[in-house]
C-alpha cells in the first residue's frame, strides 16, 4: 500500500473551512478549498511520500500497480479519480461528454491548434466523466432535466413574455424533441433582457425552485443558466444519499460536502452560472435531451456496516464502510483501489502491510494485493474499477 497526499483545488466556489476541518488542520488556509483530489490525473496527481507522484509510479510500472486486466481495458492509467468536494457557492451549470465525444472533441481541438491550456478549450483530455456523489453533509443540487410538463408550468408561472418560445418547445408532444427545442430557444435569448425579469418574478413566488432562481440571478445577473435551472431537478440530499450523473446530463452542485468518484477526466462543458468559457453549440451537441425523474442513486448492502453503489460504468465502483471496532473486510477482486478515510481513525491492511489513516487521508492499494481489512472506528470509502 502507498499513502497518498491529496491535492487541493482552490476554485472560487469552495469552502474555506470544510476540507481543513475533515483533515484536522487547526488553521484553514484562508483561501477557498473546493476539492481534494486522490488519484493519478495528470492535472494534479496525488503525491506518494518521497517517491514522486502516483502518476509517475504508475507510468513506471503500469502492470505491476494496475494489473494486466486494467491495463488491457483502460491503457496504462488509473481509470478513476476520488474527490472530496466542499461547495459554499454554486458550481457552474455543466455537462460531461461520453467517451466517443471526448475523443472526437479532443482530437478536433488538437487538429485546430487550440492550446491545451487555453481558457476557451472544451476538451482537456480524451476521457469521459460519469460521476457518483455521496453526500457527507446536506447537499443541494440541480441534476438532470425534470419532467417537461413541470418545467413548462414553472416557466409559465413567471409570466415573462420572452420565455414563450421556451414554453412552446416544452409543450411539444415528444419530450426529447421538446427539450431540445426549449434549450435551443433559451440560449438564443438576450440574457440582459430576460434574467432581470425572471429574477423579479421569481422573487415574488414562494416555491423553493424560485428561491434558487432569485439567488442565482443575484450571483449571475446576466447569465441564462439562471433560467435553465428551472429545467432541472432541484434535489436536496441527506448525508449518505447519492446521485449518479452519466454523460450528457446537465447539473450543478449548489452547496454541501460530498465524496465523489468519477472516471479520471476533467472535461467540463459549461452552460452557465460561470464567468468561464461557455460554448453553446458544443453544449447542445453533448446534452442528452431526456427526462431524469429521480437522479438519486440507491446503495445496496454488502455486509454489516458495508454497502456499495453499483452503476452501469465499469470505470469505477464505490463502497462505504462504517467501522465500529469490529474488523471489516472490503470487496477487492484484486483490482487497483483507493481507500479514503472520511472520519475517525482506521488501520488499513492488505496482507502485506498496514497503514493508519485519519480523517481526510487516503491510500492506494495496487492490483493483486490481498483482501483489504479495516480496524478502528471511522467512515471509509473505497473506490475501485468495476
C-alpha positions in Angstrom: 0.0 0.0 0.0 1.0 3.6 -0.7 0.0 6.6 1.4 -1.4 9.3 -0.8 -1.1 13.1 -0.3 -4.2 14.6 -1.8 -4.1 17.8 -3.9 -6.4 20.7 -3.0 -8.1 22.6 -5.9 -8.8 26.2 -4.8 -11.8 27.0 -7.0 -13.7 30.2 -6.0 -16.9 28.3 -5.1 -15.1 26.2 -2.4 -15.4 26.3 1.3 -12.7 27.9 3.4 -13.1 25.5 6.3 -14.7 22.1 5.4 -11.8 20.3 3.9 -9.4 21.6 6.6 -11.9 20.5 9.3 -12.1 17.0 7.9 -8.3 16.7 7.7 -7.9 18.1 11.2 -5.9 21.0 10.2 -6.1 23.6 13.1 -5.8 26.6 10.8 -7.6 26.7 7.5 -5.7 28.1 4.5 -7.8 31.3 4.3 -8.5 30.7 0.6 -11.3 28.6 -0.9 -10.7 24.9 -0.9 -13.2 23.3 -3.3 -11.9 19.8 -4.0 -9.4 17.4 -2.6 -8.2 15.0 -5.3 -6.9 11.5 -4.8 -5.7 9.8 -8.0 -3.4 9.9 -10.9 -5.0 12.5 -13.2 -2.2 14.4 -15.0 -3.5 17.8 -13.9 -3.0 17.1 -10.2 -1.8 13.6 -9.3 -1.5 12.6 -5.7 1.9 12.6 -4.2 3.4 9.4 -2.7 5.7 10.3 0.2 9.2 11.0 -1.2 8.6 8.8 -4.3 7.1 11.4 -6.6 3.5 11.2 -7.8 1.2 8.3 -8.2 1.1 9.1 -11.9 4.8 8.7 -12.2 4.8 5.4 -10.3 2.1 4.0 -12.5 3.9 5.1 -15.6 7.0 3.3 -14.4 5.2 0.0 -13.7 1.6 0.0 -15.0 1.0 -3.7 -15.0 2.6 -4.1 -11.5 0.4 -1.4 -9.9 -2.8 -1.6 -12.0 -2.8 -5.3 -13.1 -2.8 -6.7 -16.6 -6.6 -6.7 -16.9 -6.9 -3.0 -16.1 -4.1 -2.0 -18.5 -5.6 -4.1 -21.3 -9.0 -2.5 -20.8 -8.1 1.2 -20.0 -4.5 1.5 -21.0 -1.6 2.3 -18.6 -3.6 4.7 -16.4 -5.8 4.6 -13.3 -9.3 4.9 -14.7 -11.0 6.6 -11.8 -10.5 9.7 -9.6 -11.7 10.3 -6.0 -12.6 13.7 -4.8 -13.8 15.3 -1.6 -16.0 18.2 -2.7 -16.9 21.2 -0.5 -19.1 23.8 -2.0 -20.1 27.1 -0.3 -21.4 28.6 -3.6 -23.0 27.1 -6.7 -20.8 25.4 -9.2 -21.2 26.1 -12.9 -24.0 24.5 -14.8 -22.2 21.7 -16.6 -22.3 18.5 -18.6 -19.7 15.9 -19.3 -19.1 14.1 -22.6 -19.3 10.4 -23.3 -16.2 8.5 -24.4 -16.7 8.9 -28.1 -17.5 12.6 -27.8 -14.4 13.2 -25.6 -12.1 11.5 -28.0 -13.6 13.3 -31.0 -13.6 16.7 -29.3 -10.0 16.4 -28.0 -8.7 15.3 -31.5 -10.6 18.1 -33.2 -9.3 20.8 -30.9 -5.8 19.5 -31.3 -6.1 19.5 -35.0 -7.4 23.1 -34.9 -4.4 24.1 -32.9 -6.2 25.1 -29.8 -3.6 25.2 -27.0 -4.3 22.6 -24.3 -4.2 25.2 -21.6 -6.4 27.7 -23.4 -9.3 29.0 -21.4 -11.6 28.5 -24.3 -10.7 24.9 -24.8 -13.5 22.4 -24.2 -11.7 19.1 -24.1 -8.6 18.8 -21.9 -8.3 15.0 -22.1 -9.6 12.1 -24.1 -11.8 10.6 -21.4 -15.4 10.6 -20.4 -16.5 11.7 -16.9 -19.5 10.0 -15.5 -19.6 10.6 -11.7 -21.2 9.4 -8.5 -21.5 11.8 -5.5 -22.4 10.7 -1.9 -23.5 13.5 0.4 -21.4 14.0 3.5 -23.5 17.0 4.7 -26.9 18.1 3.5 -26.4 18.9 -0.2 -28.4 20.9 -2.7 -28.0 20.2 -6.4 -29.6 20.7 -9.8 -29.5 17.3 -11.5 -30.8 16.3 -14.9 -33.9 17.5 -16.8 -37.1 17.4 -14.7 -40.3 16.2 -16.4 -41.0 18.7 -19.2 -44.6 19.4 -18.1 -43.3 20.5 -14.7 -40.7 22.8 -16.3 -43.3 24.3 -18.6 -45.5 25.1 -15.6 -42.7 26.7 -13.7 -41.7 28.9 -16.6 -45.3 29.8 -17.4 -46.0 30.9 -13.9 -43.2 33.5 -14.2 -45.3 35.3 -16.8 -42.3 36.6 -18.6 -43.2 37.1 -22.3 -39.7 36.4 -23.7 -40.0 32.8 -22.3 -42.9 31.9 -24.5 -40.8 30.2 -27.2 -39.1 28.1 -24.4 -42.5 27.0 -23.0 -43.8 26.3 -26.5 -40.9 23.9 -27.0 -41.6 22.1 -23.8 -45.3 21.7 -24.8 -44.4 19.6 -27.8 -45.8 16.0 -27.7 -42.3 14.4 -27.8 -40.4 15.2 -24.6 -36.9 14.8 -26.2 -37.8 17.0 -29.2 -39.4 19.5 -26.8 -36.4 19.7 -24.5 -34.1 20.2 -27.5 -36.3 23.0 -28.8 -36.7 24.6 -25.4 -33.0 24.6 -24.6 -32.1 25.9 -28.1 -34.7 28.7 -27.7 -33.5 29.6 -24.2 -29.8 30.0 -25.2 -30.9 32.2 -28.1 -32.5 34.8 -25.8 -30.9 38.0 -24.6 -29.7 37.4 -21.1 -29.5 41.1 -20.2 -33.2 41.4 -21.0 -34.6 38.1 -19.7 -32.7 37.4 -16.5 -33.7 40.6 -14.6 -37.4 40.0 -15.5 -37.1 36.4 -14.4 -35.4 37.4 -11.1 -38.2 39.9 -10.3 -40.9 37.4 -11.0 -39.2 34.6 -9.1 -38.6 36.7 -6.0 -42.4 37.2 -5.7 -43.2 33.5 -5.7 -42.8 31.2 -2.6 -41.7 27.9 -4.1 -38.1 26.7 -3.4 -37.3 26.5 -7.1 -38.0 30.2 -7.5 -35.9 31.0 -4.4 -33.0 29.2 -6.1 -33.6 31.3 -9.3 -33.6 34.5 -7.3 -30.4 33.6 -5.5 -28.6 32.6 -8.8 -29.8 35.8 -10.5 -28.2 37.8 -7.7 -24.9 36.0 -8.3 -25.1 35.9 -12.1 -27.4 38.7 -13.2 -26.6 38.3 -16.9 -26.5 34.5 -17.2 -29.1 32.4 -19.0 -28.1 29.5 -16.7 -30.3 31.2 -14.1 -33.4 30.4 -16.3 -32.0 27.0 -17.3 -32.1 26.0 -13.6 -35.9 25.7 -13.8 -35.5 22.9 -16.4 -33.6 20.7 -13.9 -34.5 18.7 -10.8 -33.8 20.5 -7.6 -32.6 17.8 -5.2 -31.7 18.0 -1.5 -29.6 15.1 -0.4 -29.3 14.0 3.2 -26.0 12.6 4.4 -25.5 9.2 2.9 -27.7 9.7 -0.1 -26.2 9.7 -3.6 -26.7 10.9 -7.1 -25.3 9.5 -10.3 -24.6 11.7 -13.3 -23.9 9.8 -16.5 -22.6 11.6 -19.6 -24.8 14.2 -21.1 -26.8 15.2 -18.0 -26.9 18.9 -17.2 -26.2 19.5 -13.5 -24.8 21.9 -10.9 -24.0 21.4 -7.2 -25.3 24.3 -5.2 -23.9 23.7 -1.7 -22.6 21.0 0.6 -19.9 18.4 1.1 -19.7 15.1 -0.7 -17.4 12.3 -1.7 -17.2 11.8 -5.5 -15.8 9.1 -7.6 -15.7 9.5 -11.4 -13.8 8.4 -14.5 -10.4 10.1 -14.5 -11.2 13.2 -16.5 -11.5 16.9 -16.2 -13.7 17.5 -19.3 -16.4 20.1 -18.4 -18.7 21.8 -20.9 -20.4 24.7 -19.1 -23.9 26.0 -19.8 -23.9 29.0 -17.4 -23.6 30.1 -13.8 -19.9 30.9 -14.5 -17.6 33.5 -15.8 -15.6 30.8 -17.6 -15.9 29.8 -21.3 -19.4 28.7 -22.5 -19.7 27.0 -25.9 -23.4 26.8 -26.5 -23.0 24.8 -29.8 -20.9 22.2 -28.2 -23.1 22.0 -25.2 -26.2 21.3 -27.4 -24.2 18.6 -29.2 -23.3 16.8 -26.0 -26.5 17.2 -24.0 -28.9 14.3 -23.6 -32.4 15.6 -24.1 -34.2 13.2 -21.8 -36.1 13.5 -18.6 -34.5 12.3 -15.4 -37.4 12.0 -12.9 -35.2 11.0 -9.9 -31.4 11.4 -10.0 -30.9 9.8 -6.6 -28.9 6.6 -6.8 -29.6 3.8 -4.2 -27.0 1.9 -2.3 -27.0 -1.9 -1.9 -25.9 -3.6 1.3 -22.9 -6.0 1.0 -22.4 -6.9 4.7 -23.0 -5.5 8.2 -21.6 -1.9 8.0 -20.7 -2.2 4.3 -22.6 -1.0 1.3 -21.9 0.0 -2.3 -23.4 1.9 -5.2 -23.4 -0.2 -8.4 -23.5 1.9 -11.6 -23.5 1.0 -15.3 -20.0 2.4 -15.6 -17.1 -0.2 -15.3 -14.5 2.6 -14.7 -15.4 2.8 -11.0 -17.3 1.3 -8.1 -17.7 2.9 -4.7 -18.0 1.1 -1.4 -18.7 2.6 2.0 -17.8 1.0 5.3 -18.7 2.2 8.8 -16.1 0.7 11.2 -17.1 0.5 14.8 -14.4 -1.7 16.4 -15.2 -4.9 14.6 -12.8 -5.9 11.8 -14.4 -5.2 8.4 -13.5 -6.6 5.0 -13.8 -4.6 1.8 -14.5 -6.3 -1.5 -11.5 -6.3 -3.8 -11.4 -8.6 -6.9 -7.7 -7.9 -6.9 -8.3 -4.5 -8.7 -6.4 -1.3 -8.0 -8.1 0.7 -5.2 -8.1 3.9 -3.4 -9.1 3.7 0.3 -10.2 7.1 1.7 -10.9 7.7 5.4 -13.5 10.4 5.8 -13.8 10.5 9.6 -12.3 8.8 12.6 -9.1 6.7 12.6 -8.7 3.3 11.0 -5.9 0.8 10.3 -6.0 -0.5 6.7 -4.2 -3.8 6.0 -3.9 -5.8 2.8 -2.0 -8.8 3.9 1.4 -7.4 3.0 1.3 -4.3 5.3 -0.8 -1.8 7.0 -1.4 2.0 7.2 -3.2 4.1 9.8 -5.5 6.6 8.2 -7.2 9.6 9.8 -9.9 11.9 8.5 -9.1 13.2 5.0 -6.3 10.7 4.4 -6.1 8.0 1.7 -4.0 5.1 0.5 -3.5 3.4 -2.9 -3.8 -0.4 -2.9 -2.2 -2.0 -6.0 -3.9 -4.7 -8.0 -3.1 -8.2 -6.8 -3.0 -7.1 -3.2 -4.8 -9.2 -0.6 -8.2 -8.5 0.8 -8.4 -5.1 2.4 -9.4 -5.2 6.1 -10.3 -2.3 8.4 -10.0 -1.9 12.1 -10.7 1.0 14.4 -13.6 3.5 14.3 -14.5 5.6 11.3 -16.2 6.1 8.0 -14.2 4.8 5.0 -14.8 4.8 1.2 -13.1 2.5 -1.3 -13.0 3.3 -5.0 -12.0 0.6 -7.4 -12.6 -0.4 -11.0 -15.8 -2.3 -11.7 
